Amino acid sequence: MAVHYIPPKYQAAVPYLIVEGADALIAFLKEVFGAELMERHANEAGKVMNASVRLDDTVIEVADGNATWKPGASALHVYVSDVDAVYERALAAGATSTGKPEVKPYGERGAGVQDRWGNHWFIATYLGQNAPQT
């Protein structure tokens, strides 16, 4: 049997967050989004070389920055079942608000936060095709 080109439990495109303090970001993802740590690989100094976490049906990879792969901010749009609860957990975990929960004109209830690594998280719940849209 041939091996599939995408690893089991992964999707074709995997967001990769490179930060200073990967373990703390993993803890943030677990606390805020209920993420599950799938695997973690560190070097001798304890720096995370690669970690995979699962948020619902999506895998996100995380690593500590280094001379080759510099830390940088990203933006992710994450669908959740309860925008308000996730937003409040993010704030409690140290994120800052970039937009309070509200119904958006494109059929979502959404909010925004920025984590301490500079990443922007657009938190949303799809309201359905009959939701108000402009």
Residue pairs with C-beta under 8 A, 6 or more apart in sequence:
6 12
9 38
9 54
9 59
10 52
10 59
11 57
11 58
11 59
14 59
14 60
14 61
15 58
15 60
15 61
15 74
15 76
16 60
16 61
16 62
16 63
17 25
17 60
17 61
17 62
17 63
17 74
17 117
17 119
18 62
18 63
18 64
18 65
18 69
18 70
18 71
18 72
19 25
19 62
19 63
19 64
19 65
19 71
19 117
19 119
20 64
20 65
20 71
20 117
21 64
21 117
22 47
22 48
22 51
22 62
22 63
22 64
23 48
24 116
25 62
25 115
25 117
26 35
26 37
26 40
26 48
26 51
26 53
26 62
28 93
28 94
28 95
28 115
28 116
29 35
29 53
29 55
29 60
29 62
30 36
30 37
30 53
31 89
31 93
32 86
32 89
32 90
32 93
32 95
33 55
33 78
33 80
33 86
34 55
35 53
35 54
35 55
35 60
36 53
36 54
37 51
37 52
37 53
38 51
38 52
38 53
38 54
38 59
39 50
39 51
39 52
40 48
40 50
40 51
40 52
41 48
41 49
41 50
41 51
42 48
42 49
43 49
47 64
47 66
48 62
48 63
48 64
49 63
49 64
50 61
50 62
50 63
51 61
51 62
51 63
52 59
52 60
52 61
52 62
53 59
53 60
53 61
53 62
54 60
55 78
56 79
56 80
58 78
60 76
63 69
64 71
65 71
65 72
71 117
72 118
73 117
73 118
73 119
73 120
74 119
74 120
75 119
75 120
75 121
75 122
76 119
76 120
76 121
76 122
77 122
77 124
78 86
78 121
78 122
78 123
78 124
79 124
79 125
79 126
80 86
80 123
80 124
80 125
81 125
82 125
83 101
83 109
83 110
83 111
83 123
83 124
83 125
84 101
84 111
86 111
86 123
87 97
87 100
87 101
87 111
87 113
87 123
90 113
90 115
90 121
90 123
91 97
91 113
94 115
94 116
95 113
95 114
95 115
95 116
95 121
96 113
96 114
97 111
97 112
97 113
98 112
98 113
98 114
98 120
99 110
99 111
99 112
100 111
101 109
101 110
101 111
101 123
102 109
102 110
102 111
103 109
103 127
103 131
103 132
104 110
104 124
105 132
105 133
105 134
106 133
106 134
107 126
107 127
107 128
107 129
107 131
107 132
107 133
108 124
108 125
108 126
108 127
108 131
109 124
109 125
109 127
110 122
110 123
110 124
110 125
111 122
111 123
111 124
112 120
112 121
112 122
112 123
113 120
113 121
113 123
114 120
114 121
115 121
